[in-house]
C-alpha cells in the first residue's frame, strides 16, 4: 500500500512515507536548507545530482550483465568514474 510504484526505496519521515529516490532527496534537501541560495546555485546542485545518478545507473546495471559483458562494463565504469566523474567532484 505505501509503495506507490511497488518498489523501494521508502523513507518514513515527518509522518510521511516517501518513495522515489529523487523525491526523497529533494524533500530532505528542502527540509535542511540544502537546495542552494538562489536559482543559479540550485542548477549547479542539480547538475551534480544528475551526474551522480548517471554514475549510479552504470553501477546498478553491472550485477545484471552477462559474464561476457561484465569485464567490458567494469572497465568502462572504472574509466568513466576515474576520468569523468571523480575529477568533477574533487574540483
N, CA, C and O atoms as a GROMACS GRO file, in nm:
protein
  364
    1UNK      N    1   0.076  -0.120   0.000
    1UNK     CA    2   0.000   0.000   0.000
    1UNK      C    3   0.082   0.128   0.000
    1UNK      O    4   0.038   0.228  -0.058
    2UNK      N    5   0.199   0.128   0.064
    2UNK     CA    6   0.277   0.252   0.073
    2UNK      C    7   0.371   0.271  -0.045
    2UNK      O    8   0.411   0.384  -0.075
    3UNK      N    9   0.406   0.164  -0.113
    3UNK     CA   10   0.500   0.173  -0.226
    3UNK      C   11   0.422   0.212  -0.352
    3UNK      O   12   0.365   0.127  -0.420
    4UNK      N   13   0.423   0.338  -0.381
    4UNK     CA   14   0.344   0.396  -0.489
    4UNK      C   15   0.362   0.319  -0.620
    4UNK      O   16   0.264   0.291  -0.690
    5UNK      N   17   0.486   0.285  -0.653
    5UNK     CA   18   0.513   0.212  -0.777
    5UNK      C   19   0.560   0.070  -0.748
    5UNK      O   20   0.622   0.006  -0.833
    6UNK      N   21   0.531   0.021  -0.628
    6UNK     CA   22   0.563  -0.116  -0.586
    6UNK      C   23   0.712  -0.145  -0.590
    6UNK      O   24   0.754  -0.254  -0.630
    7UNK      N   25   0.791  -0.048  -0.549
    7UNK     CA   26   0.936  -0.068  -0.543
    7UNK      C   27   0.996   0.024  -0.437
    7UNK      O   28   0.938   0.127  -0.402
    8UNK      N   29   1.111  -0.015  -0.386
    8UNK     CA   30   1.182   0.066  -0.287
    8UNK      C   31   1.273   0.163  -0.360
    8UNK      O   32   1.300   0.142  -0.479
    9UNK      N   33   1.322   0.267  -0.297
    9UNK     CA   34   1.327   0.293  -0.154
    9UNK      C   35   1.198   0.355  -0.102
    9UNK      O   36   1.119   0.415  -0.176
   10UNK      N   37   1.181   0.339   0.028
   10UNK     CA   38   1.072   0.401   0.102
   10UNK      C   39   1.136   0.462   0.226
   10UNK      O   40   1.207   0.394   0.299
   11UNK      N   41   1.110   0.590   0.249
   11UNK     CA   42   1.162   0.658   0.368
   11UNK      C   43   1.043   0.712   0.446
   11UNK      O   44   0.956   0.779   0.390
   12UNK      N   45   1.041   0.684   0.574
   12UNK     CA   46   0.940   0.739   0.663
   12UNK      C   47   1.002   0.857   0.735
   12UNK      O   48   1.099   0.842   0.809
   13UNK      N   49   0.945   0.976   0.713
   13UNK     CA   50   0.997   1.098   0.774
   13UNK      C   51   0.882   1.197   0.790
   13UNK      O   52   0.797   1.208   0.702
   14UNK      N   53   0.880   1.268   0.901
   14UNK     CA   54   0.778   1.370   0.927
   14UNK      C   55   0.636   1.317   0.904
   14UNK      O   56   0.553   1.384   0.841
   15UNK      N   57   0.610   1.198   0.955
   15UNK     CA   58   0.479   1.134   0.943
   15UNK      C   59   0.436   1.112   0.798
   15UNK      O   60   0.317   1.106   0.768
   16UNK      N   61   0.534   1.100   0.708
   16UNK     CA   62   0.506   1.073   0.567
   16UNK      C   63   0.585   0.949   0.526
   16UNK      O   64   0.687   0.917   0.586
   17UNK      N   65   0.536   0.883   0.425
   17UNK     CA   66   0.608   0.772   0.364
   17UNK      C   67   0.642   0.816   0.222
   17UNK      O   68   0.554   0.825   0.136
   18UNK      N   69   0.769   0.843   0.198
   18UNK     CA   70   0.814   0.893   0.068
   18UNK      C   71   0.876   0.780  -0.013
   18UNK      O   72   0.949   0.697   0.040
   19UNK      N   73   0.847   0.778  -0.141
   19UNK     CA   74   0.910   0.686  -0.234
   19UNK      C   75   0.972   0.765  -0.348
   19UNK      O   76   0.944   0.884  -0.366
   20UNK      N   77   1.055   0.699  -0.424
   20UNK     CA   78   1.130   0.755  -0.536
   20UNK      C   79   1.249   0.835  -0.485
   20UNK      O   80   1.234   0.932  -0.410
   21UNK      N   81   1.367   0.792  -0.527
   21UNK     CA   82   1.493   0.847  -0.477
   21UNK      C   83   1.501   0.998  -0.488
   21UNK      O   84   1.535   1.066  -0.391
   22UNK      N   85   1.470   1.052  -0.604
   22UNK     CA   86   1.484   1.196  -0.624
   22UNK      C   87   1.386   1.274  -0.536
   22UNK      O   88   1.421   1.378  -0.482
   23UNK      N   89   1.264   1.223  -0.523
   23UNK     CA   90   1.166   1.290  -0.437
   23UNK      C   91   1.214   1.290  -0.292
   23UNK      O   92   1.200   1.390  -0.221
   24UNK      N   93   1.271   1.179  -0.248
   24UNK     CA   94   1.324   1.169  -0.113
   24UNK      C   95   1.438   1.268  -0.094
   24UNK      O   96   1.440   1.342   0.004
   25UNK      N   97   1.532   1.268  -0.187
   25UNK     CA   98   1.646   1.360  -0.177
   25UNK      C   99   1.602   1.506  -0.179
   25UNK      O  100   1.653   1.587  -0.102
   26UNK      N  101   1.507   1.540  -0.266
   26UNK     CA  102   1.459   1.678  -0.273
   26UNK      C  103   1.390   1.719  -0.144
   26UNK      O  104   1.407   1.832  -0.098
   27UNK      N  105   1.314   1.630  -0.085
   27UNK     CA  106   1.247   1.661   0.041
   27UNK      C  107   1.348   1.688   0.152
   27UNK      O  108   1.339   1.787   0.224
   28UNK      N  109   1.446   1.597   0.165
   28UNK     CA  110   1.547   1.613   0.270
   28UNK      C  111   1.630   1.739   0.247
   28UNK      O  112   1.660   1.811   0.342
   29UNK      N  113   1.666   1.766   0.122
   29UNK     CA  114   1.742   1.887   0.092
   29UNK      C  115   1.662   2.012   0.127
   29UNK      O  116   1.715   2.106   0.186
   30UNK      N  117   1.534   2.013   0.092
   30UNK     CA  118   1.450   2.128   0.125
   30UNK      C  119   1.431   2.145   0.274
   30UNK      O  120   1.434   2.257   0.325
   31UNK      N  121   1.413   2.035   0.344
   31UNK     CA  122   1.393   2.040   0.489
   31UNK      C  123   1.515   2.096   0.561
   31UNK      O  124   1.502   2.166   0.661
   32UNK      N  125   1.633   2.065   0.510
   32UNK     CA  126   1.757   2.106   0.577
   32UNK      C  127   1.827   2.222   0.505
   32UNK      O  128   1.945   2.246   0.526
   33UNK      N  129   1.751   2.294   0.420
   33UNK     CA  130   1.802   2.412   0.352
   33UNK      C  131   1.929   2.384   0.272
   33UNK      O  132   2.027   2.458   0.280
   34UNK      N  133   1.926   2.275   0.194
   34UNK     CA  134   2.041   2.236   0.113
   34UNK      C  135   2.012   2.250  -0.036
   34UNK      O  136   2.076   2.184  -0.118
   35UNK      N  137   1.917   2.334  -0.071
   35UNK     CA  138   1.875   2.348  -0.211
   35UNK      C  139   1.945   2.461  -0.285
   35UNK      O  140   1.917   2.485  -0.402
   36UNK      N  141   2.035   2.530  -0.219
   36UNK     CA  142   2.102   2.643  -0.281
   36UNK      C  143   2.036   2.773  -0.240
   36UNK      O  144   1.918   2.777  -0.206
   37UNK      N  145   2.114   2.880  -0.246
   37UNK     CA  146   2.063   3.010  -0.201
   37UNK      C  147   1.986   3.084  -0.311
   37UNK      O  148   1.913   3.179  -0.283
   38UNK      N  149   2.004   3.040  -0.437
   38UNK     CA  150   1.932   3.104  -0.547
   38UNK      C  151   1.918   3.003  -0.662
   38UNK      O  152   1.964   2.889  -0.652
   39UNK      N  153   1.854   3.046  -0.769
   39UNK     CA  154   1.827   2.958  -0.882
   39UNK      C  155   1.955   2.906  -0.946
   39UNK      O  156   1.961   2.790  -0.987
   40UNK      N  157   2.057   2.990  -0.955
   40UNK     CA  158   2.186   2.950  -1.014
   40UNK      C  159   2.250   2.838  -0.933
   40UNK      O  160   2.295   2.738  -0.988
   41UNK      N  161   2.254   2.856  -0.801
   41UNK     CA  162   2.314   2.755  -0.714
   41UNK      C  163   2.233   2.626  -0.718
   41UNK      O  164   2.290   2.516  -0.714
   42UNK      N  165   2.102   2.638  -0.726
   42UNK     CA  166   2.016   2.519  -0.737
   42UNK      C  167   2.046   2.442  -0.866
   42UNK      O  168   2.048   2.319  -0.865
   43UNK      N  169   2.069   2.513  -0.975
   43UNK     CA  170   2.102   2.448  -1.102
   43UNK      C  171   2.235   2.374  -1.091
   43UNK      O  172   2.247   2.262  -1.143
   44UNK      N  173   2.333   2.432  -1.025
   44UNK     CA  174   2.462   2.366  -1.005
   44UNK      C  175   2.445   2.238  -0.922
   44UNK      O  176   2.503   2.135  -0.954
   45UNK      N  177   2.366   2.247  -0.817
   45UNK     CA  178   2.339   2.130  -0.734
   45UNK      C  179   2.271   2.022  -0.817
   45UNK      O  180   2.307   1.904  -0.808
   46UNK      N  181   2.173   2.061  -0.897
   46UNK     CA  182   2.103   1.965  -0.982
   46UNK      C  183   2.197   1.896  -1.081
   46UNK      O  184   2.181   1.778  -1.109
   47UNK      N  185   2.296   1.970  -1.133
   47UNK     CA  186   2.392   1.909  -1.225
   47UNK      C  187   2.473   1.800  -1.154
   47UNK      O  188   2.495   1.693  -1.211
   48UNK      N  189   2.517   1.827  -1.034
   48UNK     CA  190   2.590   1.725  -0.957
   48UNK      C  191   2.502   1.605  -0.926
   48UNK      O  192   2.545   1.490  -0.936
   49UNK      N  193   2.379   1.631  -0.889
   49UNK     CA  194   2.286   1.522  -0.857
   49UNK      C  195   2.262   1.435  -0.980
   49UNK      O  196   2.265   1.313  -0.971
   50UNK      N  197   2.237   1.497  -1.094
   50UNK     CA  198   2.211   1.420  -1.217
   50UNK      C  199   2.335   1.341  -1.259
   50UNK      O  200   2.323   1.227  -1.304
   51UNK      N  201   2.453   1.401  -1.245
   51UNK     CA  202   2.576   1.327  -1.276
   51UNK      C  203   2.593   1.207  -1.186
   51UNK      O  204   2.634   1.100  -1.231
   52UNK      N  205   2.561   1.224  -1.059
   52UNK     CA  206   2.570   1.113  -0.964
   52UNK      C  207   2.471   1.004  -1.000
   52UNK      O  208   2.503   0.886  -0.990
   53UNK      N  209   2.352   1.042  -1.042
   53UNK     CA  210   2.252   0.943  -1.084
   53UNK      C  211   2.300   0.867  -1.208
   53UNK      O  212   2.278   0.746  -1.219
   54UNK      N  213   2.365   0.936  -1.302
   54UNK     CA  214   2.418   0.868  -1.421
   54UNK      C  215   2.522   0.764  -1.382
   54UNK      O  216   2.520   0.652  -1.431
   55UNK      N  217   2.613   0.802  -1.293
   55UNK     CA  218   2.715   0.708  -1.246
   55UNK      C  219   2.650   0.592  -1.171
   55UNK      O  220   2.689   0.477  -1.189
   56UNK      N  221   2.552   0.622  -1.089
   56UNK     CA  222   2.482   0.518  -1.014
   56UNK      C  223   2.414   0.418  -1.107
   56UNK      O  224   2.414   0.298  -1.079
   57UNK      N  225   2.355   0.465  -1.215
   57UNK     CA  226   2.290   0.375  -1.310
   57UNK      C  227   2.389   0.276  -1.368
   57UNK      O  228   2.357   0.158  -1.384
   58UNK      N  229   2.510   0.323  -1.400
   58UNK     CA  230   2.613   0.232  -1.452
   58UNK      C  231   2.645   0.124  -1.350
   58UNK      O  232   2.658   0.007  -1.384
   59UNK      N  233   2.657   0.165  -1.225
   59UNK     CA  234   2.691   0.071  -1.118
   59UNK      C  235   2.578  -0.028  -1.093
   59UNK      O  236   2.604  -0.145  -1.064
   60UNK      N  237   2.455   0.016  -1.104
   60UNK     CA  238   2.340  -0.070  -1.078
   60UNK      C  239   2.322  -0.177  -1.186
   60UNK      O  240   2.272  -0.286  -1.157
   61UNK      N  241   2.359  -0.147  -1.308
   61UNK     CA  242   2.343  -0.241  -1.419
   61UNK      C  243   2.446  -0.354  -1.412
   61UNK      O  244   2.418  -0.466  -1.456
   62UNK      N  245   2.562  -0.326  -1.359
   62UNK     CA  246   2.673  -0.421  -1.359
   62UNK      C  247   2.636  -0.561  -1.309
   62UNK      O  248   2.665  -0.658  -1.379
   63UNK      N  249   2.573  -0.577  -1.193
   63UNK     CA  250   2.545  -0.713  -1.145
   63UNK      C  251   2.454  -0.794  -1.237
   63UNK      O  252   2.453  -0.917  -1.231
   64UNK      N  253   2.379  -0.726  -1.321
   64UNK     CA  254   2.284  -0.795  -1.409
   64UNK      C  255   2.340  -0.819  -1.549
   64UNK      O  256   2.270  -0.871  -1.636
   65UNK      N  257   2.465  -0.781  -1.571
   65UNK     CA  258   2.529  -0.801  -1.701
   65UNK      C  259   2.565  -0.947  -1.719
   65UNK      O  260   2.587  -1.020  -1.623
   66UNK      N  261   2.572  -0.988  -1.845
   66UNK     CA  262   2.617  -1.124  -1.874
   66UNK      C  263   2.765  -1.135  -1.840
   66UNK      O  264   2.834  -1.033  -1.836
   67UNK      N  265   2.815  -1.255  -1.817
   67UNK     CA  266   2.957  -1.270  -1.785
   67UNK      C  267   3.048  -1.208  -1.891
   67UNK      O  268   3.154  -1.153  -1.859
   68UNK      N  269   3.008  -1.217  -2.017
   68UNK     CA  270   3.090  -1.160  -2.125
   68UNK      C  271   3.093  -1.006  -2.117
   68UNK      O  272   3.195  -0.944  -2.144
   69UNK      N  273   2.980  -0.949  -2.079
   69UNK     CA  274   2.971  -0.803  -2.073
   69UNK      C  275   3.033  -0.746  -1.946
   69UNK      O  276   3.072  -0.629  -1.944
   70UNK      N  277   3.042  -0.826  -1.840
   70UNK     CA  278   3.089  -0.774  -1.712
   70UNK      C  279   3.228  -0.714  -1.721
   70UNK      O  280   3.252  -0.606  -1.667
   71UNK      N  281   3.320  -0.781  -1.786
   71UNK     CA  282   3.457  -0.729  -1.794
   71UNK      C  283   3.459  -0.598  -1.871
   71UNK      O  284   3.524  -0.502  -1.828
   72UNK      N  285   3.388  -0.592  -1.984
   72UNK     CA  286   3.383  -0.470  -2.062
   72UNK      C  287   3.314  -0.359  -1.982
   72UNK      O  288   3.362  -0.246  -1.979
   73UNK      N  289   3.202  -0.391  -1.918
   73UNK     CA  290   3.128  -0.291  -1.839
   73UNK      C  291   3.210  -0.242  -1.721
   73UNK      O  292   3.208  -0.123  -1.689
   74UNK      N  293   3.283  -0.333  -1.656
   74UNK     CA  294   3.364  -0.293  -1.541
   74UNK      C  295   3.472  -0.195  -1.586
   74UNK      O  296   3.495  -0.093  -1.521
   75UNK      N  297   3.539  -0.226  -1.696
   75UNK     CA  298   3.643  -0.137  -1.747
   75UNK      C  299   3.584   0.000  -1.781
   75UNK      O  300   3.646   0.103  -1.753
   76UNK      N  301   3.466   0.002  -1.841
   76UNK     CA  302   3.401   0.127  -1.877
   76UNK      C  303   3.363   0.207  -1.752
   76UNK      O  304   3.381   0.328  -1.748
   77UNK      N  305   3.311   0.138  -1.649
   77UNK     CA  306   3.274   0.206  -1.525
   77UNK      C  307   3.396   0.269  -1.459
   77UNK      O  308   3.391   0.384  -1.415
   78UNK      N  309   3.505   0.194  -1.452
   78UNK     CA  310   3.627   0.247  -1.390
   78UNK      C  311   3.678   0.367  -1.468
   78UNK      O  312   3.713   0.469  -1.410
   79UNK      N  313   3.681   0.355  -1.599
   79UNK     CA  314   3.728   0.464  -1.684
   79UNK      C  315   3.640   0.587  -1.668
   79UNK      O  316   3.690   0.698  -1.654
   80UNK      N  317   3.508   0.569  -1.671
   80UNK     CA  318   3.415   0.681  -1.658
   80UNK      C  319   3.426   0.746  -1.521
   80UNK      O  320   3.433   0.869  -1.510
   81UNK      N  321   3.428   0.664  -1.416
   81UNK     CA  322   3.436   0.719  -1.281
   81UNK      C  323   3.567   0.796  -1.262
   81UNK      O  324   3.568   0.906  -1.207
   82UNK      N  325   3.676   0.737  -1.307
   82UNK     CA  326   3.809   0.796  -1.287
   82UNK      C  327   3.830   0.922  -1.369
   82UNK      O  328   3.886   1.020  -1.319
   83UNK      N  329   3.787   0.921  -1.494
   83UNK     CA  330   3.817   1.032  -1.584
   83UNK      C  331   3.705   1.134  -1.600
   83UNK      O  332   3.730   1.248  -1.636
   84UNK      N  333   3.582   1.093  -1.572
   84UNK     CA  334   3.469   1.182  -1.596
   84UNK      C  335   3.408   1.236  -1.468
   84UNK      O  336   3.388   1.357  -1.456
   85UNK      N  337   3.378   1.150  -1.374
   85UNK     CA  338   3.300   1.190  -1.257
   85UNK      C  339   3.386   1.236  -1.140
   85UNK      O  340   3.365   1.346  -1.088
   86UNK      N  341   3.482   1.154  -1.098
   86UNK     CA  342   3.562   1.189  -0.981
   86UNK      C  343   3.635   1.322  -0.994
   86UNK      O  344   3.641   1.397  -0.896
   87UNK      N  345   3.692   1.355  -1.111
   87UNK     CA  346   3.758   1.486  -1.122
   87UNK      C  347   3.663   1.603  -1.096
   87UNK      O  348   3.703   1.704  -1.038
   88UNK      N  349   3.538   1.590  -1.138
   88UNK     CA  350   3.439   1.696  -1.115
   88UNK      C  351   3.413   1.711  -0.966
   88UNK      O  352   3.409   1.823  -0.915
   89UNK      N  353   3.395   1.599  -0.897
   89UNK     CA  354   3.368   1.605  -0.753
   89UNK      C  355   3.489   1.656  -0.676
   89UNK      O  356   3.474   1.732  -0.580
   90UNK      N  357   3.607   1.616  -0.717
   90UNK     CA  358   3.728   1.661  -0.648
   90UNK      C  359   3.749   1.811  -0.666
   90UNK      O  360   3.794   1.879  -0.574
   91UNK      N  361   3.716   1.861  -0.784
   91UNK     CA  362   3.734   2.004  -0.812
   91UNK      C  363   3.642   2.086  -0.725
   91UNK      O  364   3.641   2.209  -0.734
   0.00000   0.00000   0.00000
